[in-house]
């Protein structure tokens, strides 16, 4: 899973390249979220708003649609945090 150490390592990699991360409305806008809708899952990527506008780092995850329907809330599994080249 993604415990505090794993999140820390992932974010350390980001901050090794960038000094800050945007959190304003533009950073949270729909253009920073990619959703691939498949029959049983959605693959999602929240892109980080870096100060240079590279938009390479982000969080990749899978939303299990059947489990989400059953529970009445999104069932999200983080699969990667890092550059787009590391998405799974």
C-alpha positions in Angstrom: 0.0 0.0 0.0 0.8 3.6 0.1 1.9 4.3 3.6 3.5 7.6 4.8 7.0 6.5 3.8 6.0 5.5 0.2 4.1 8.8 -0.2 7.1 10.6 1.1 9.5 8.9 -1.3 7.2 9.7 -4.2 6.9 13.4 -3.3 10.6 13.7 -2.6 11.2 12.7 -6.2 8.9 15.4 -7.3 10.5 18.1 -5.1 14.0 17.0 -6.3 12.9 18.4 -9.7 10.5 21.3 -8.7 10.4 23.8 -5.9 6.6 24.0 -5.6 3.3 22.4 -6.6 0.3 24.4 -7.7 -2.9 24.1 -5.7 -5.0 26.8 -7.2 -8.2 26.4 -9.2 -6.2 25.9 -12.5 -4.2 23.1 -10.8 -7.4 21.4 -9.8 -9.1 22.0 -13.2 -10.4 19.3 -15.5 -7.5 19.6 -17.8 -5.3 18.2 -15.1 -7.3 15.0 -14.7 -7.2 12.2 -17.3 -9.9 9.5 -17.2 -9.9 6.4 -19.4 -13.3 4.8 -19.1 -13.1 1.0 -19.5 -16.0 -1.4 -19.0 -15.1 -2.5 -15.5 -12.6 0.1 -14.3 -11.7 3.7 -14.9 -7.9 4.5 -15.1 -7.3 8.0 -13.8 -4.4 10.3 -13.6 -4.3 13.5 -11.6 -1.5 15.6 -13.0 0.6 17.8 -10.7 0.8 21.5 -11.6 4.5 22.1 -11.5 5.9 25.6 -11.8 7.6 24.9 -15.2 4.4 23.6 -16.8 6.0 20.2 -17.6 2.9 18.4 -16.2 4.8 15.1 -16.1 4.4 14.0 -12.5 1.1 12.8 -11.1 -1.0 10.2 -9.3 -2.2 7.2 -11.4 -5.0 5.1 -10.0 -7.8 2.6 -10.9 -11.4 3.0 -9.9 -13.2 -0.3 -9.6 -16.7 0.4 -10.9 -18.5 -2.7 -9.5 -17.0 -2.3 -6.0 -17.8 1.4 -6.1 -21.4 0.7 -7.0 -21.6 -1.9 -4.2 -20.1 0.4 -1.6 -21.8 3.6 -2.7 -18.5 5.4 -2.8 -15.5 5.4 -5.1 -13.1 2.5 -4.6 -9.8 3.8 -5.8 -6.4 2.0 -5.8 -3.3 4.2 -6.4 -1.0 2.4 -8.8 1.8 4.9 -9.2 3.0 8.4 -8.2 5.6 9.9 -10.4 6.4 10.7 -14.0 3.9 9.7 -16.7 6.4 7.2 -18.0 5.9 5.1 -14.8 2.1 4.9 -15.1 0.5 1.5 -14.7 
